[in-house]
Amino acid sequence: MSRAASEILPEWLPSGGAAVLPSGRWWDAVRVTSLAGTRVVGVLRERSGPVIEDQALRTMTWLVPVGSADGWPRAGGMLVIGAGLAALVPPAEGIGGPWADGESLRWLAMVCMVAFAVALARVTLVPSPGATELVHTNLRPGHSIRTYLDQPDWQDTVRQIGGNVLLGVPWGVLLPMLFPRVRGLVRVMAFTALVMIMVEIAQGWIVAGRAFDVDDVFLNMTGALLGYVLAGRRLGRALHPRRHHWWHRWTGGPADAERGADEDRVPRAA
């Protein structure tokens, strides 16, 4: 591939999952994950050029002239290092292997959310009349957690604390995948807190043998935090492009990945 053979691309905002990486002295590379699907490639369907498909990593990488990655617009899912807008990419019809549109993943997330909602209702809203005399409303943060930790039965401690944490994990994973406007950590935590407070209120006022416990909400939020950090953040950014705000005119736009790819990510040209 030569620079003369390349075509100049106008600015474009790819779907989440696209990445621009430097590959050393010979080539730059444009890497896109399978989560982005054909939508990203469709933007560039008129261009053609060398492509490397990695079945194991579920990525496709296009080789582009060295130095041409520097000026790519900073957009969702892109790692921007380098300038120039010259690029050679394969036509959209050439996509194969494990590639699939992100819509299928969103449907899977929706099914998981429905299943989680059913499980949450069964765990939290089923009456337990036999426990009416044993449960008490708790509005003091940390009180129930200290009680769990002080009791001699460590298995019950793990069940109470761990169970509430696990109930929050799906929120942190699924919300960023399903709702682009609820992708940030603060919004995920706020949404989780709102829903779980409503559940706790229902337990305290309606469900026999249940009581409102503020510590349950904090434990649920901890689970949402873990789910977001471990998977939700990455999946949300892969499925949805980052939003551009007015202040990005001066800051250069959102960056979705860390910089620092080394020369050996893409094979050198002969």
N, C-alpha and C positions, 0 to 999 in steps of 0.2 A: 504494500500500500504506500502511496506517496502523497505528499501534501497537495500536489496538483490534482490528484484524483478525488480529493475530498470535496464536500459541498458545505456551504456556509448555512448554518441553521439560524432561524430567527429565535428570539427568546421564547421559551416554552416552560410551562409548569407541569412537570410529570406527576403522575399519581405516586402515592407513597411506595417506597421500595426501590426507587432509582438511586444509584450512587455513582459518583464520579471519582475515580481513583487514579493517582499517578502510578506508572509502572516502570519508571526508570528512564534511561537515556534513549531507548528505542521507540517505545510506544506509551501513550496514555491509554486509559481504558474506561469505558462506561459500563458499570456493573448494575444489573437490575435483578432483584429477587423474584421468585415465582409468585410471591404474594401480590405483586403489582399486576400480574396477568398481562393480557394482550393490550390493555389500554395504553400503557406506556409506549410500547412498540408501535402501536397504531399512529401515534403522533409523528413517528419517523418512518412511516411505511414506504416512502418513496426512495429512501436511501438504501444502499446495500454495501456490504463489506465483510471482512473476516469476523467470525464469531466463535467464541469458546463456550460450550455448554457443559456445566458441571452438574451431573445428575445427583451426586452425593450432597452438595451444598444447595441444590435447587436454585442455581443462579445462571444467568447468561451474561457474558462479558464481550463487549465490542471493542476491538482495537481501533484507536484513533491516533492521528499524528501527534508526535511528542510536543508537549507544550500547549496543546489545544484545549486542555481542560480548565485552564486558569480562569476563564471568564464566564463559566456556566452560571446561570442564575441560581441563587440559593433557594431551594424549594424543598418541599416535603420529601423525606427519605433520601436526600442527596448529601453526599460527602463532597464538599467543594474544595478542591485544592488545585490551583493552577488557573489559564485565560484563553482566549480564542474560542471561536464557536465552530471550528471545522470538525466534522465527525463523519465517519463511515459506519453505517449500521445495516443489519440484514432486514429484508422486507418482513412485514408482519406475518406473511403466509409461511415463513420459514421456521416459525416457533414449533417446538415439539417437546418430547420428553415429559417432565413432570409439570410443565407450565399449565396454569389454570387461572381463570379470572378470580379476583378476590371475592366476587359475589358468592361463590360456593362456601368460602370460609365464613362470610357474614351469616349465611343461612345456618351453618353449623353452630355459630355462636348464638343465634336466635333460638335454636332448638335447645341448646345447653341452658340458656337463660330461662326458658319455659320450664324445663325439668328442674332447675334450681329453685324456681319460684314455688313449684309444687312441693319439693322437699322441704323448703323453708317453712311453708305453711303447716306441713305435717309435724315438723319439729317444734315449732313455736306456738301454734294456735290450736293444738289439740288439747281439750280439757284434761285435767288430772285431779279429779275431786279428792282423791286420797291424800293429796299433798297440801290441802288447803290450810291446815294448821301449821305446816312446816315452812311455808314461804312468807316473806315479808318484803314490803316495798323498801327499796334502798335508793336514796337520793344523794348519798355522800360518796363522791368519787374515791375509789380505792378500798372502801369498807368491805365489800364482798370479796375482792381479790385477796385482801389480807386474811379474811376468814378461810378462804380456800387454801391458802398457803400454810395456815396455822394448824389445819386439821391433820390428824395422824394418817388418814387414808390417802396416800399419794395418788392412787389410781383415780379416786374421785376428783382430786385436784386437777389431774391431767384431763379428765373427762370434761370438767366444768370450764376450765380456762381454755384448753385446746379446742374443745367443741365450739366455743364462741368465736375463737380466732378463725377456725376453719369456715364458719358461716360467712365470714367477711371476705375470704379469698376470692370467690367467684365475682364479687362486685368489682374488685380491682382488675381482674382479667377481662371480663366481658363488657363492662361499660365502655372502655375506650374503643373496643372493636365495633360496638353497635351504634354508638352515638358520638359523632365527631365533636360535638360541642361539650362533651363531658370527658375529654381526654386528659386534661391536666390533673396533676395529683390533688390539688386543692379541691377541684370540682368533684373528683371521684370520692374523696373523703367526705365532702359536704353532702353529696347525694346518698352515700351509704349511711351517714349519720341520720339524715332526714327519714329515710325508709325504716331504719331500725328503731328510731324513736317512735315512729308510728306503730311498729310491731309491739314495742314494749308498752305503749299506751293501751293497745288492744288487749295485751295480756293482763294488765292491771285492772282494766275496767270491765272486760267482757268475759275473758276465759277463766273458768273455774280452776283453782289450783295453780295459777300463775300469778306473777307479780312484776311490777315495773322495777327494773334494776339498771341504774345508770352505768354500772361497770360493764354490763353486757354490751352496751353501745360502744364503749371505749375498746373493748376486746374485738368487737366486729370491725371497728375502724382500723385496728391494728392488722387484722387479717386482710382488709382491703389494701392497706399499704403494702403488705408483703406481695399480694397478687399483682399489684401495679408494678412494683419494682422488678419482680421476677419475670413477668411476661406481658402484662397489660400495656405498658408503655411502648414496648417494641412492636407488639401486634397492632396497636392502635395507629402508630406512625406508619406501619407498612401498608395498612388498608386505607388510610385517609391522608391526603396531603396536608402539610402544615399551612395554617392560615397566615396571610401577609397583612400586617397592620401598618398604620401610617408611620410609626416610628422606625420601621425597617428601612425607610429611605436613608436614614443616617446610620443605622446599625448594620446594614448589609443583609438583613433577613435572617430567618431562623436556620440554625444548623442542626441537623438531625443525627449526626454521627460524629464520633471523634476523629480528629485528623491523625495522620501519621502512618499511612500505608507505606510499605517499603517497596523497593524496586522489583522484587522478585514475585509480585503477585500475579503478573501476566508474563508469559514467555516472550523473550526478545525475538524480534524479527531476524531472519537470516540476512 
